[in-house]
Amino acid sequence: MFLAKIYVTYKPSILDPQGEVIKSALHRLDYTDVNSVMQGKYFEIKLEAKDQRTAAKEIEEFSDELLINVNMETFTYKLSEISSVEE
Amino acid sequence: MFLAKIYVTYKPSILDPQGEVIKSALHRLDYTDVNSVMQGKYFEIKLEAKDQRTAAKEIEEFSDELLINVNMETFTYKLSEISSVEE
């Protein structure tokens, strides 16, 4: 069993309105030393695969296909093998 | 300047309907070896602070106060010092 941690962020050229709103809210709460806020998505996905390479290929495929908007977003991921009994 | 990477997830006892929907969609796309999907949020926040300890304290405070719903969600974070000129 493999665990993939997938981090989805906006591409650098894309505006992140949610991040801007959160930054403004933090400033209003007096956290004025916050310079920038980027809000993205985070997925933890467990999957069966015969080896790490197969798992990686599958993750890259379905992330592009389903998890992200390829025009606006990009992703990175970390993959590790876990014991099947692990929760 | 510090960079905080903050990962927000549901507490274990809380249902994650979005994760379930994504899992079903992956199964329909024939990614049937996906066992579980958890969808959370991911923030990258840059802030000025006099030292790492001050930055950590601030991040813990404002995450509880603004970024998460403390009844349903929990968070972890990684903090690193970055050069101010770094993009």
Backbone of each chain as nested JSON, in Angstrom:
{
  "chains": [
    {"id": "A", "residues": [
      {"number": 1, "name": "MET", "atoms": {"N": [0.851, -1.205, 0.0], "CA": [0.0, 0.0, 0.0], "C": [0.887, 1.256, 0.0]}},
      {"number": 2, "name": "PHE", "atoms": {"N": [0.475, 2.244, -0.779], "CA": [1.238, 3.483, -0.846], "C": [0.385, 4.665, -0.37]}},
      {"number": 3, "name": "LEU", "atoms": {"N": [1.072, 5.633, 0.227], "CA": [0.41, 6.877, 0.615], "C": [1.013, 8.009, -0.197]}},
      {"number": 4, "name": "ALA", "atoms": {"N": [0.145, 8.722, -0.923], "CA": [0.6, 9.889, -1.68], "C": [0.085, 11.142, -1.002]}},
      {"number": 5, "name": "LYS", "atoms": {"N": [0.984, 12.09, -0.762], "CA": [0.587, 13.411, -0.277], "C": [0.759, 14.365, -1.444]}},
      {"number": 6, "name": "ILE", "atoms": {"N": [-0.361, 14.928, -1.876], "CA": [-0.361, 15.736, -3.101], "C": [-0.686, 17.193, -2.747]}},
      {"number": 7, "name": "TYR", "atoms": {"N": [0.164, 18.096, -3.209], "CA": [0.009, 19.522, -2.903], "C": [-0.322, 20.249, -4.192]}},
      {"number": 8, "name": "VAL", "atoms": {"N": [-1.485, 20.87, -4.239], "CA": [-1.925, 21.576, -5.443], "C": [-1.837, 23.078, -5.197]}},
      {"number": 9, "name": "THR", "atoms": {"N": [-1.156, 23.777, -6.088], "CA": [-1.045, 25.238, -5.953], "C": [-1.369, 25.891, -7.297]}},
      {"number": 10, "name": "TYR", "atoms": {"N": [-1.696, 27.17, -7.243], "CA": [-1.882, 27.921, -8.476], "C": [-0.538, 28.091, -9.181]}},
      {"number": 11, "name": "LYS", "atoms": {"N": [-0.566, 28.134, -10.49], "CA": [0.634, 28.492, -11.233], "C": [1.011, 29.939, -10.897]}},
      {"number": 12, "name": "PRO", "atoms": {"N": [2.306, 30.262, -10.971], "CA": [2.762, 31.595, -10.533], "C": [2.032, 32.762, -11.191]}},
      {"number": 13, "name": "SER", "atoms": {"N": [1.632, 32.626, -12.455], "CA": [1.011, 33.748, -13.157], "C": [-0.477, 33.918, -12.831]}},
      {"number": 14, "name": "ILE", "atoms": {"N": [-1.048, 32.986, -12.06], "CA": [-2.49, 32.999, -11.807], "C": [-2.794, 33.717, -10.489]}},
      {"number": 15, "name": "LEU", "atoms": {"N": [-3.761, 34.599, -10.524], "CA": [-4.184, 35.309, -9.306], "C": [-4.792, 34.326, -8.311]}},
      {"number": 16, "name": "ASP", "atoms": {"N": [-4.554, 34.55, -7.03], "CA": [-5.095, 33.693, -5.982], "C": [-5.971, 34.558, -5.073]}},
      {"number": 17, "name": "PRO", "atoms": {"N": [-7.234, 34.77, -5.468], "CA": [-8.082, 35.693, -4.707], "C": [-8.305, 35.246, -3.262]}},
      {"number": 18, "name": "GLN", "atoms": {"N": [-8.455, 33.933, -3.019], "CA": [-8.654, 33.453, -1.646], "C": [-7.459, 33.802, -0.762]}},
      {"number": 19, "name": "GLY", "atoms": {"N": [-6.259, 33.608, -1.331], "CA": [-5.047, 33.947, -0.583], "C": [-5.02, 35.426, -0.214]}},
      {"number": 20, "name": "GLU", "atoms": {"N": [-5.425, 36.282, -1.149], "CA": [-5.451, 37.731, -0.888], "C": [-6.44, 38.093, 0.216]}},
      {"number": 21, "name": "VAL", "atoms": {"N": [-7.598, 37.425, 0.19], "CA": [-8.623, 37.683, 1.206], "C": [-8.107, 37.285, 2.592]}},
      {"number": 22, "name": "ILE", "atoms": {"N": [-7.44, 36.138, 2.648], "CA": [-6.914, 35.674, 3.941], "C": [-5.815, 36.603, 4.433]}},
      {"number": 23, "name": "LYS", "atoms": {"N": [-4.976, 37.065, 3.513], "CA": [-3.924, 38.007, 3.916], "C": [-4.534, 39.275, 4.512]}},
      {"number": 24, "name": "SER", "atoms": {"N": [-5.564, 39.811, 3.851], "CA": [-6.23, 41.011, 4.37], "C": [-6.826, 40.752, 5.751]}},
      {"number": 25, "name": "ALA", "atoms": {"N": [-7.444, 39.584, 5.91], "CA": [-8.064, 39.26, 7.193], "C": [-6.997, 39.15, 8.292]}},
      {"number": 26, "name": "LEU", "atoms": {"N": [-5.859, 38.559, 7.968], "CA": [-4.769, 38.451, 8.954], "C": [-4.256, 39.84, 9.329]}},
      {"number": 27, "name": "HIS", "atoms": {"N": [-4.168, 40.73, 8.355], "CA": [-3.724, 42.097, 8.653], "C": [-4.718, 42.799, 9.583]}},
      {"number": 28, "name": "ARG", "atoms": {"N": [-6.011, 42.575, 9.325], "CA": [-7.031, 43.187, 10.194], "C": [-6.955, 42.65, 11.616]}},
      {"number": 29, "name": "LEU", "atoms": {"N": [-6.509, 41.394, 11.753], "CA": [-6.352, 40.786, 13.086], "C": [-4.99, 41.135, 13.702]}},
      {"number": 30, "name": "ASP", "atoms": {"N": [-4.31, 42.102, 13.075], "CA": [-3.022, 42.611, 13.561], "C": [-1.821, 41.709, 13.301]}},
      {"number": 31, "name": "TYR", "atoms": {"N": [-1.996, 40.713, 12.434], "CA": [-0.827, 39.929, 12.002], "C": [-0.244, 40.618, 10.77]}},
      {"number": 32, "name": "THR", "atoms": {"N": [0.304, 41.819, 11.007], "CA": [0.711, 42.668, 9.88], "C": [2.063, 42.264, 9.289]}},
      {"number": 33, "name": "ASP", "atoms": {"N": [2.773, 41.363, 9.965], "CA": [4.048, 40.925, 9.384], "C": [3.888, 39.748, 8.403]}},
      {"number": 34, "name": "VAL", "atoms": {"N": [2.629, 39.421, 8.065], "CA": [2.391, 38.419, 7.021], "C": [2.536, 39.088, 5.65]}},
      {"number": 35, "name": "ASN", "atoms": {"N": [3.446, 38.577, 4.839], "CA": [3.747, 39.186, 3.533], "C": [2.917, 38.622, 2.394]}},
      {"number": 36, "name": "SER", "atoms": {"N": [2.688, 37.321, 2.427], "CA": [1.916, 36.72, 1.346], "C": [1.248, 35.445, 1.823]}},
      {"number": 37, "name": "VAL", "atoms": {"N": [0.099, 35.152, 1.209], "CA": [-0.655, 33.949, 1.528], "C": [-1.057, 33.298, 0.219]}},
      {"number": 38, "name": "MET", "atoms": {"N": [-0.753, 32.024, 0.089], "CA": [-1.196, 31.252, -1.071], "C": [-2.057, 30.116, -0.532]}},
      {"number": 39, "name": "GLN", "atoms": {"N": [-3.289, 30.014, -1.043], "CA": [-4.129, 28.889, -0.616], "C": [-4.196, 27.85, -1.724]}},
      {"number": 40, "name": "GLY", "atoms": {"N": [-3.89, 26.634, -1.367], "CA": [-3.979, 25.531, -2.321], "C": [-4.773, 24.386, -1.742]}},
      {"number": 41, "name": "LYS", "atoms": {"N": [-4.65, 23.234, -2.359], "CA": [-5.35, 22.042, -1.89], "C": [-4.344, 20.975, -1.506]}},
      {"number": 42, "name": "TYR", "atoms": {"N": [-4.794, 20.092, -0.653], "CA": [-3.913, 19.045, -0.157], "C": [-4.694, 17.741, -0.158]}},
      {"number": 43, "name": "PHE", "atoms": {"N": [-4.13, 16.701, -0.724], "CA": [-4.793, 15.393, -0.747], "C": [-3.896, 14.335, -0.122]}},
      {"number": 44, "name": "GLU", "atoms": {"N": [-4.503, 13.455, 0.647], "CA": [-3.806, 12.241, 1.076], "C": [-4.55, 11.069, 0.462]}},
      {"number": 45, "name": "ILE", "atoms": {"N": [-3.868, 10.339, -0.392], "CA": [-4.506, 9.249, -1.124], "C": [-3.75, 7.953, -0.87]}},
      {"number": 46, "name": "LYS", "atoms": {"N": [-4.502, 6.934, -0.453], "CA": [-3.893, 5.607, -0.275], "C": [-4.271, 4.733, -1.457]}},
      {"number": 47, "name": "LEU", "atoms": {"N": [-3.304, 4.049, -1.996], "CA": [-3.605, 3.164, -3.125], "C": [-2.713, 1.932, -3.109]}},
      {"number": 48, "name": "GLU", "atoms": {"N": [-3.252, 0.87, -3.688], "CA": [-2.496, -0.362, -3.902], "C": [-1.796, -0.252, -5.241]}},
      {"number": 49, "name": "ALA", "atoms": {"N": [-0.557, -0.714, -5.316], "CA": [0.137, -0.77, -6.601], "C": [1.26, -1.764, -6.45]}},
      {"number": 50, "name": "LYS", "atoms": {"N": [1.688, -2.328, -7.575], "CA": [2.675, -3.411, -7.441], "C": [4.059, -2.892, -7.055]}},
      {"number": 51, "name": "ASP", "atoms": {"N": [4.344, -1.642, -7.399], "CA": [5.602, -1.047, -6.945], "C": [5.481, 0.481, -6.975]}},
      {"number": 52, "name": "GLN", "atoms": {"N": [6.494, 1.139, -6.445], "CA": [6.462, 2.595, -6.279], "C": [6.351, 3.313, -7.635]}},
      {"number": 53, "name": "ARG", "atoms": {"N": [7.029, 2.762, -8.632], "CA": [7.011, 3.385, -9.952], "C": [5.601, 3.372, -10.555]}},
      {"number": 54, "name": "THR", "atoms": {"N": [4.904, 2.256, -10.4], "CA": [3.527, 2.149, -10.898], "C": [2.616, 3.123, -10.144]}},
      {"number": 55, "name": "ALA", "atoms": {"N": [2.807, 3.195, -8.835], "CA": [2.007, 4.126, -8.022], "C": [2.243, 5.564, -8.482]}},
      {"number": 56, "name": "ALA", "atoms": {"N": [3.504, 5.921, -8.7], "CA": [3.843, 7.291, -9.12], "C": [3.195, 7.629, -10.46]}},
      {"number": 57, "name": "LYS", "atoms": {"N": [3.252, 6.687, -11.392], "CA": [2.684, 6.914, -12.72], "C": [1.171, 7.162, -12.614]}},
      {"number": 58, "name": "GLU", "atoms": {"N": [0.526, 6.339, -11.795], "CA": [-0.92, 6.456, -11.613], "C": [-1.299, 7.807, -10.985]}},
      {"number": 59, "name": "ILE", "atoms": {"N": [-0.545, 8.202, -9.979], "CA": [-0.818, 9.476, -9.3], "C": [-0.675, 10.652, -10.273]}},
      {"number": 60, "name": "GLU", "atoms": {"N": [0.384, 10.62, -11.067], "CA": [0.597, 11.716, -12.024], "C": [-0.538, 11.773, -13.046]}},
      {"number": 61, "name": "GLU", "atoms": {"N": [-0.988, 10.601, -13.468], "CA": [-2.089, 10.547, -14.431], "C": [-3.391, 11.099, -13.858]}},
      {"number": 62, "name": "PHE", "atoms": {"N": [-3.808, 10.561, -12.706], "CA": [-5.138, 10.958, -12.227], "C": [-5.137, 12.358, -11.622]}},
      {"number": 63, "name": "SER", "atoms": {"N": [-3.96, 12.849, -11.19], "CA": [-3.925, 14.23, -10.694], "C": [-4.225, 15.195, -11.837]}},
      {"number": 64, "name": "ASP", "atoms": {"N": [-3.559, 14.993, -12.951], "CA": [-3.812, 15.835, -14.122], "C": [-5.248, 15.679, -14.619]}},
      {"number": 65, "name": "GLU", "atoms": {"N": [-5.756, 14.452, -14.541], "CA": [-7.055, 14.146, -15.125], "C": [-8.211, 14.647, -14.253]}},
      {"number": 66, "name": "LEU", "atoms": {"N": [-8.037, 14.555, -12.944], "CA": [-9.18, 14.8, -12.06], "C": [-8.928, 15.837, -10.954]}},
      {"number": 67, "name": "LEU", "atoms": {"N": [-7.74, 15.801, -10.342], "CA": [-7.554, 16.617, -9.13], "C": [-7.291, 18.086, -9.422]}},
      {"number": 68, "name": "ILE", "atoms": {"N": [-6.613, 18.356, -10.531], "CA": [-6.237, 19.758, -10.766], "C": [-6.842, 20.284, -12.064]}},
      {"number": 69, "name": "ASN", "atoms": {"N": [-6.881, 21.593, -12.136], "CA": [-7.21, 22.302, -13.369], "C": [-5.87, 22.624, -14.033]}},
      {"number": 70, "name": "VAL", "atoms": {"N": [-5.542, 21.864, -15.077], "CA": [-4.193, 21.973, -15.651], "C": [-3.876, 23.355, -16.227]}},
      {"number": 71, "name": "ASN", "atoms": {"N": [-4.904, 24.145, -16.517], "CA": [-4.653, 25.494, -17.028], "C": [-4.177, 26.453, -15.945]}},
      {"number": 72, "name": "MET", "atoms": {"N": [-4.66, 26.232, -14.73], "CA": [-4.399, 27.197, -13.668], "C": [-3.541, 26.661, -12.521]}},
      {"number": 73, "name": "GLU", "atoms": {"N": [-3.539, 25.351, -12.378], "CA": [-2.909, 24.786, -11.182], "C": [-1.77, 23.839, -11.547]}},
      {"number": 74, "name": "THR", "atoms": {"N": [-0.936, 23.596, -10.581], "CA": [0.142, 22.633, -10.73], "C": [0.225, 21.834, -9.428]}},
      {"number": 75, "name": "PHE", "atoms": {"N": [0.936, 20.715, -9.44], "CA": [1.003, 19.921, -8.211], "C": [2.379, 19.306, -8.011]}},
      {"number": 76, "name": "THR", "atoms": {"N": [2.681, 19.034, -6.755], "CA": [3.834, 18.22, -6.408], "C": [3.313, 17.122, -5.489]}},
      {"number": 77, "name": "TYR", "atoms": {"N": [4.085, 16.06, -5.321], "CA": [3.626, 15.006, -4.418], "C": [4.794, 14.277, -3.798]}},
      {"number": 78, "name": "LYS", "atoms": {"N": [4.482, 13.644, -2.673], "CA": [5.441, 12.756, -2.009], "C": [4.782, 11.402, -1.878]}},
      {"number": 79, "name": "LEU", "atoms": {"N": [5.526, 10.376, -2.138], "CA": [4.978, 9.024, -2.148], "C": [5.772, 8.174, -1.171]}},
      {"number": 80, "name": "SER", "atoms": {"N": [5.073, 7.415, -0.336], "CA": [5.784, 6.513, 0.566], "C": [5.015, 5.207, 0.678]}},
      {"number": 81, "name": "GLU", "atoms": {"N": [5.746, 4.135, 0.946], "CA": [5.106, 2.84, 1.123], "C": [4.676, 2.738, 2.581]}},
      {"number": 82, "name": "ILE", "atoms": {"N": [3.448, 2.266, 2.794], "CA": [2.968, 2.125, 4.167], "C": [2.476, 0.696, 4.36]}},
      {"number": 83, "name": "SER", "atoms": {"N": [2.416, 0.297, 5.606], "CA": [1.873, -1.029, 5.917], "C": [0.373, -1.025, 5.656]}},
      {"number": 84, "name": "SER", "atoms": {"N": [-0.16, -2.099, 5.127], "CA": [-1.587, -2.159, 4.79], "C": [-2.482, -2.069, 6.013]}},
      {"number": 85, "name": "VAL", "atoms": {"N": [-1.975, -2.485, 7.162], "CA": [-2.805, -2.439, 8.37], "C": [-2.849, -1.043, 8.979]}},
      {"number": 86, "name": "GLU", "atoms": {"N": [-1.897, -0.176, 8.566], "CA": [-1.858, 1.174, 9.1], "C": [-3.173, 1.897, 8.79]}},
      {"number": 87, "name": "GLU", "atoms": {"N": [-3.635, 2.644, 9.727], "CA": [-4.905, 3.376, 9.516], "C": [-4.655, 4.552, 8.594]}}
    ]},
    {"id": "B", "residues": [
      {"number": 1, "name": "MET", "atoms": {"N": [12.962, 36.494, 6.917], "CA": [11.65, 36.079, 6.377], "C": [11.473, 34.573, 6.558]}},
      {"number": 2, "name": "PHE", "atoms": {"N": [10.266, 34.188, 6.924], "CA": [9.989, 32.766, 7.114], "C": [8.897, 32.302, 6.146]}},
      {"number": 3, "name": "LEU", "atoms": {"N": [9.005, 31.047, 5.758], "CA": [7.97, 30.425, 4.933], "C": [7.337, 29.298, 5.738]}},
      {"number": 4, "name": "ALA", "atoms": {"N": [6.024, 29.38, 5.923], "CA": [5.287, 28.32, 6.612], "C": [4.464, 27.561, 5.594]}},
      {"number": 5, "name": "LYS", "atoms": {"N": [4.587, 26.236, 5.612], "CA": [3.715, 25.383, 4.8], "C": [2.757, 24.714, 5.77]}},
      {"number": 6, "name": "ILE", "atoms": {"N": [1.478, 25.027, 5.607], "CA": [0.471, 24.596, 6.581], "C": [-0.485, 23.614, 5.903]}},
      {"number": 7, "name": "TYR", "atoms": {"N": [-0.662, 22.463, 6.531], "CA": [-1.515, 21.398, 5.974], "C": [-2.725, 21.236, 6.88]}},
      {"number": 8, "name": "VAL", "atoms": {"N": [-3.907, 21.475, 6.355], "CA": [-5.131, 21.385, 7.144], "C": [-5.889, 20.121, 6.726]}},
      {"number": 9, "name": "THR", "atoms": {"N": [-6.22, 19.296, 7.708], "CA": [-6.984, 18.07, 7.419], "C": [-8.163, 17.972, 8.384]}},
      {"number": 10, "name": "TYR", "atoms": {"N": [-9.155, 17.175, 7.991], "CA": [-10.251, 16.893, 8.915], "C": [-9.738, 16.041, 10.075]}},
      {"number": 11, "name": "LYS", "atoms": {"N": [-10.334, 16.227, 11.24], "CA": [-10.054, 15.321, 12.354], "C": [-10.544, 13.921, 11.976]}},
      {"number": 12, "name": "PRO", "atoms": {"N": [-9.902, 12.873, 12.526], "CA": [-10.24, 11.5, 12.113], "C": [-11.722, 11.146, 12.242]}},
      {"number": 13, "name": "SER", "atoms": {"N": [-12.407, 11.681, 13.223], "CA": [-13.811, 11.308, 13.431], "C": [-14.777, 12.03, 12.492]}},
      {"number": 14, "name": "ILE", "atoms": {"N": [-14.278, 12.992, 11.714], "CA": [-15.153, 13.829, 10.881], "C": [-15.239, 13.253, 9.461]}},
      {"number": 15, "name": "LEU", "atoms": {"N": [-16.455, 13.162, 8.945], "CA": [-16.657, 12.692, 7.573], "C": [-16.055, 13.676, 6.584]}},
      {"number": 16, "name": "ASP", "atoms": {"N": [-15.502, 13.157, 5.502], "CA": [-14.903, 13.993, 4.469], "C": [-15.646, 13.723, 3.157]}},
      {"number": 17, "name": "PRO", "atoms": {"N": [-16.791, 14.386, 2.944], "CA": [-17.613, 14.085, 1.769], "C": [-16.882, 14.345, 0.454]}},
      {"number": 18, "name": "GLN", "atoms": {"N": [-16.08, 15.406, 0.387], "CA": [-15.349, 15.694, -0.863], "C": [-14.387, 14.566, -1.212]}},
      {"number": 19, "name": "GLY", "atoms": {"N": [-13.701, 14.065, -0.182], "CA": [-12.784, 12.949, -0.407], "C": [-13.521, 11.733, -0.954]}},
      {"number": 20, "name": "GLU", "atoms": {"N": [-14.709, 11.46, -0.417], "CA": [-15.501, 10.309, -0.874], "C": [-15.928, 10.472, -2.326]}},
      {"number": 21, "name": "VAL", "atoms": {"N": [-16.318, 11.682, -2.677], "CA": [-16.74, 11.96, -4.062], "C": [-15.572, 11.748, -5.024]}},
      {"number": 22, "name": "ILE", "atoms": {"N": [-14.4, 12.231, -4.627], "CA": [-13.223, 12.068, -5.492], "C": [-12.849, 10.596, -5.624]}},
      {"number": 23, "name": "LYS", "atoms": {"N": [-12.949, 9.866, -4.507], "CA": [-12.645, 8.433, -4.579], "C": [-13.585, 7.731, -5.565]}},
      {"number": 24, "name": "SER", "atoms": {"N": [-14.887, 8.044, -5.483], "CA": [-15.852, 7.439, -6.412], "C": [-15.52, 7.797, -7.854]}},
      {"number": 25, "name": "ALA", "atoms": {"N": [-15.158, 9.056, -8.072], "CA": [-14.836, 9.492, -9.433], "C": [-13.6, 8.76, -9.95]}},
      {"number": 26, "name": "LEU", "atoms": {"N": [-12.603, 8.569, -9.098], "CA": [-11.397, 7.837, -9.515], "C": [-11.743, 6.39, -9.861]}},
      {"number": 27, "name": "HIS", "atoms": {"N": [-12.624, 5.784, -9.071], "CA": [-13.041, 4.407, -9.361], "C": [-13.75, 4.335, -10.712]}},
      {"number": 28, "name": "ARG", "atoms": {"N": [-14.597, 5.324, -10.993], "CA": [-15.295, 5.344, -12.292], "C": [-14.318, 5.5, -13.454]}},
      {"number": 29, "name": "LEU", "atoms": {"N": [-13.206, 6.195, -13.196], "CA": [-12.178, 6.358, -14.233], "C": [-11.226, 5.155, -14.268]}},
      {"number": 30, "name": "ASP", "atoms": {"N": [-11.613, 4.08, -13.572], "CA": [-10.846, 2.82, -13.554], "C": [-9.597, 2.836, -12.68]}},
      {"number": 31, "name": "TYR", "atoms": {"N": [-9.478, 3.842, -11.831], "CA": [-8.399, 3.803, -10.83], "C": [-8.939, 3.098, -9.59]}},
      {"number": 32, "name": "THR", "atoms": {"N": [-9.2, 1.797, -9.762], "CA": [-9.917, 1.063, -8.71], "C": [-9.0, 0.638, -7.563]}},
      {"number": 33, "name": "ASP", "atoms": {"N": [-7.696, 0.815, -7.71], "CA": [-6.814, 0.456, -6.594], "C": [-6.608, 1.615, -5.616]}},
      {"number": 34, "name": "VAL", "atoms": {"N": [-7.382, 2.684, -5.784], "CA": [-7.364, 3.779, -4.805], "C": [-8.248, 3.386, -3.616]}},
      {"number": 35, "name": "ASN", "atoms": {"N": [-7.652, 3.331, -2.434], "CA": [-8.369, 2.879, -1.229], "C": [-9.056, 4.003, -0.464]}},
      {"number": 36, "name": "SER", "atoms": {"N": [-8.396, 5.14, -0.391], "CA": [-9.01, 6.25, 0.343], "C": [-8.477, 7.575, -0.171]}},
      {"number": 37, "name": "VAL", "atoms": {"N": [-9.327, 8.588, -0.055], "CA": [-8.961, 9.946, -0.464], "C": [-9.381, 10.905, 0.641]}},
      {"number": 38, "name": "MET", "atoms": {"N": [-8.453, 11.715, 1.077], "CA": [-8.758, 12.763, 2.047], "C": [-8.41, 14.09, 1.388]}},
      {"number": 39, "name": "GLN", "atoms": {"N": [-9.386, 15.009, 1.344], "CA": [-9.083, 16.336, 0.791], "C": [-8.95, 17.353, 1.902]}},
      {"number": 40, "name": "GLY", "atoms": {"N": [-7.845, 18.044, 1.896], "CA": [-7.629, 19.091, 2.891], "C": [-7.218, 20.386, 2.22]}},
      {"number": 41, "name": "LYS", "atoms": {"N": [-6.697, 21.303, 3.01], "CA": [-6.248, 22.584, 2.467], "C": [-4.75, 22.728, 2.699]}},
      {"number": 42, "name": "TYR", "atoms": {"N": [-4.155, 23.563, 1.895], "CA": [-2.709, 23.755, 1.968], "C": [-2.437, 25.246, 1.835]}},
      {"number": 43, "name": "PHE", "atoms": {"N": [-1.661, 25.79, 2.746], "CA": [-1.319, 27.221, 2.69], "C": [0.196, 27.394, 2.664]}},
      {"number": 44, "name": "GLU", "atoms": {"N": [0.638, 28.34, 1.856], "CA": [2.036, 28.78, 1.948], "C": [2.0, 30.237, 2.371]}},
      {"number": 45, "name": "ILE", "atoms": {"N": [2.558, 30.512, 3.528], "CA": [2.488, 31.862, 4.071], "C": [3.894, 32.368, 4.353]}},
      {"number": 46, "name": "LYS", "atoms": {"N": [4.191, 33.557, 3.837], "CA": [5.485, 34.178, 4.128], "C": [5.28, 35.275, 5.16]}},
      {"number": 47, "name": "LEU", "atoms": {"N": [6.125, 35.287, 6.166], "CA": [5.995, 36.331, 7.178], "C": [7.353, 36.753, 7.728]}},
      {"number": 48, "name": "GLU", "atoms": {"N": [7.396, 37.976, 8.197], "CA": [8.571, 38.506, 8.881], "C": [8.41, 38.203, 10.36]}},
      {"number": 49, "name": "ALA", "atoms": {"N": [9.5, 37.803, 11.006], "CA": [9.466, 37.615, 12.452], "C": [10.9, 37.682, 12.945]}},
      {"number": 50, "name": "LYS", "atoms": {"N": [11.07, 38.036, 14.215], "CA": [12.451, 38.244, 14.668], "C": [13.222, 36.932, 14.816]}},
      {"number": 51, "name": "ASP", "atoms": {"N": [12.513, 35.824, 15.055], "CA": [13.177, 34.524, 15.082], "C": [12.149, 33.418, 14.815]}},
      {"number": 52, "name": "GLN", "atoms": {"N": [12.643, 32.212, 14.672], "CA": [11.796, 31.082, 14.289], "C": [10.713, 30.811, 15.34]}},
      {"number": 53, "name": "ARG", "atoms": {"N": [11.094, 30.982, 16.593], "CA": [10.151, 30.701, 17.671], "C": [8.952, 31.661, 17.628]}},
      {"number": 54, "name": "THR", "atoms": {"N": [9.237, 32.93, 17.383], "CA": [8.169, 33.934, 17.263], "C": [7.272, 33.616, 16.06]}},
      {"number": 55, "name": "ALA", "atoms": {"N": [7.915, 33.239, 14.958], "CA": [7.144, 32.894, 13.755], "C": [6.225, 31.701, 14.049]}},
      {"number": 56, "name": "ALA", "atoms": {"N": [6.761, 30.683, 14.72], "CA": [5.977, 29.478, 15.02], "C": [4.77, 29.814, 15.901]}},
      {"number": 57, "name": "LYS", "atoms": {"N": [5.0, 30.663, 16.9], "CA": [3.927, 31.036, 17.817], "C": [2.803, 31.747, 17.057]}},
      {"number": 58, "name": "GLU", "atoms": {"N": [3.2, 32.658, 16.189], "CA": [2.238, 33.425, 15.405], "C": [1.424, 32.508, 14.486]}},
      {"number": 59, "name": "ILE", "atoms": {"N": [2.112, 31.585, 13.826], "CA": [1.434, 30.661, 12.906], "C": [0.412, 29.81, 13.656]}},
      {"number": 60, "name": "GLU", "atoms": {"N": [0.803, 29.312, 14.824], "CA": [-0.13, 28.475, 15.602], "C": [-1.352, 29.287, 16.03]}},
      {"number": 61, "name": "GLU", "atoms": {"N": [-1.111, 30.541, 16.402], "CA": [-2.223, 31.411, 16.819], "C": [-3.194, 31.685, 15.671]}},
      {"number": 62, "name": "PHE", "atoms": {"N": [-2.662, 32.176, 14.555], "CA": [-3.599, 32.605, 13.504], "C": [-4.207, 31.43, 12.748]}},
      {"number": 63, "name": "SER", "atoms": {"N": [-3.537, 30.26, 12.773], "CA": [-4.154, 29.093, 12.13], "C": [-5.417, 28.703, 12.891]}},
      {"number": 64, "name": "ASP", "atoms": {"N": [-5.315, 28.624, 14.207], "CA": [-6.487, 28.297, 15.028], "C": [-7.568, 29.364, 14.895]}},
      {"number": 65, "name": "GLU", "atoms": {"N": [-7.124, 30.614, 14.807], "CA": [-8.053, 31.741, 14.838], "C": [-8.761, 31.936, 13.496]}},
      {"number": 66, "name": "LEU", "atoms": {"N": [-8.048, 31.706, 12.395], "CA": [-8.607, 32.074, 11.099], "C": [-8.606, 30.959, 10.052]}},
      {"number": 67, "name": "LEU", "atoms": {"N": [-7.536, 30.168, 10.007], "CA": [-7.408, 29.236, 8.872], "C": [-8.243, 27.976, 9.019]}},
      {"number": 68, "name": "ILE", "atoms": {"N": [-8.421, 27.505, 10.25], "CA": [-9.12, 26.236, 10.406], "C": [-10.387, 26.4, 11.237]}},
      {"number": 69, "name": "ASN", "atoms": {"N": [-11.246, 25.398, 11.095], "CA": [-12.412, 25.255, 11.955], "C": [-11.989, 24.287, 13.053]}},
      {"number": 70, "name": "VAL", "atoms": {"N": [-11.745, 24.835, 14.252], "CA": [-11.138, 24.002, 15.309], "C": [-12.011, 22.831, 15.74]}},
      {"number": 71, "name": "ASN", "atoms": {"N": [-13.306, 22.885, 15.453], "CA": [-14.172, 21.763, 15.816], "C": [-13.989, 20.563, 14.888]}},
      {"number": 72, "name": "MET", "atoms": {"N": [-13.672, 20.846, 13.631], "CA": [-13.655, 19.774, 12.635], "C": [-12.282, 19.501, 12.049]}},
      {"number": 73, "name": "GLU", "atoms": {"N": [-11.403, 20.489, 12.125], "CA": [-10.136, 20.36, 11.403], "C": [-8.94, 20.456, 12.344]}},
      {"number": 74, "name": "THR", "atoms": {"N": [-7.837, 19.982, 11.856], "CA": [-6.585, 20.091, 12.582], "C": [-5.493, 20.464, 11.573]}},
      {"number": 75, "name": "PHE", "atoms": {"N": [-4.334, 20.893, 12.046], "CA": [-3.299, 21.277, 11.091], "C": [-1.911, 20.883, 11.576]}},
      {"number": 76, "name": "THR", "atoms": {"N": [-1.018, 20.727, 10.619], "CA": [0.4, 20.596, 10.915], "C": [1.104, 21.627, 10.041]}},
      {"number": 77, "name": "TYR", "atoms": {"N": [2.335, 21.948, 10.377], "CA": [3.049, 22.91, 9.541], "C": [4.546, 22.669, 9.575]}},
      {"number": 78, "name": "LYS", "atoms": {"N": [5.195, 23.179, 8.528], "CA": [6.654, 23.176, 8.47], "C": [7.094, 24.611, 8.274]}},
      {"number": 79, "name": "LEU", "atoms": {"N": [8.122, 24.988, 8.991], "CA": [8.568, 26.373, 8.974], "C": [10.033, 26.408, 8.561]}},
      {"number": 80, "name": "SER", "atoms": {"N": [10.366, 27.29, 7.642], "CA": [11.774, 27.415, 7.264], "C": [12.106, 28.876, 7.045]}},
      {"number": 81, "name": "GLU", "atoms": {"N": [13.361, 29.222, 7.279], "CA": [13.795, 30.592, 7.05], "C": [14.177, 30.716, 5.582]}},
      {"number": 82, "name": "ILE", "atoms": {"N": [13.734, 31.784, 4.951], "CA": [14.08, 31.984, 3.545], "C": [14.696, 33.357, 3.376]}},
      {"number": 83, "name": "SER", "atoms": {"N": [15.432, 33.503, 2.316], "CA": [16.008, 34.796, 2.0], "C": [14.88, 35.745, 1.583]}},
      {"number": 84, "name": "SER", "atoms": {"N": [14.97, 37.01, 1.983], "CA": [13.903, 37.975, 1.677], "C": [13.77, 38.235, 0.18]}},
      {"number": 85, "name": "VAL", "atoms": {"N": [14.851, 38.05, -0.552], "CA": [14.775, 38.309, -1.987], "C": [14.164, 37.133, -2.757]}},
      {"number": 86, "name": "GLU", "atoms": {"N": [14.101, 35.968, -2.1], "CA": [13.553, 34.786, -2.767], "C": [12.103, 35.047, -3.165]}},
      {"number": 87, "name": "GLU", "atoms": {"N": [11.725, 34.591, -4.323], "CA": [10.335, 34.784, -4.789], "C": [9.426, 33.84, -4.036]}}
    ]}
  ]
}
